[in-house]
């Protein structure tokens, strides 16, 4: 019994360490030279800020609801869980104050869109980074 328990603990520890190793990167178009803080990114993704520090339009794009990268982003950057975020956006939509970022798919789709549009900002799995996007934050 002890051997089964210790094996289970080792397997779970390995799983959680591997999961914790994957990073999320907040990315913009390579020509976007704006420096962004965590607070800037949070405000953009919560619809409280609609422009980069230089005044150009900032358009956030989201990953599909339920993806591991989105869950990590929402929890770490926005300090909300999925239900809290849905309730937040429902209230803003109802009052007409803002609309949520468009869901565009996974990391590959987000990266491809951002590579074509300097106004977009999104987040991807850091393992998928390349020269088509520029990292502004990583966690």
Secondary structure, 3 states (H helix, E strand, C coil): CHHHHHHHHHHHHHHHHHHHHCCEEEEEECCCCCCCCHHHHHHHHCCCCCECCCCCECEEEECCCCCHHHHHHHHHCCCCCHHHHHHHHHHHHHHCCCCCCEECCCHHHHHHHHHHCCCEEEEEEHHHCCCCEEEEEEC
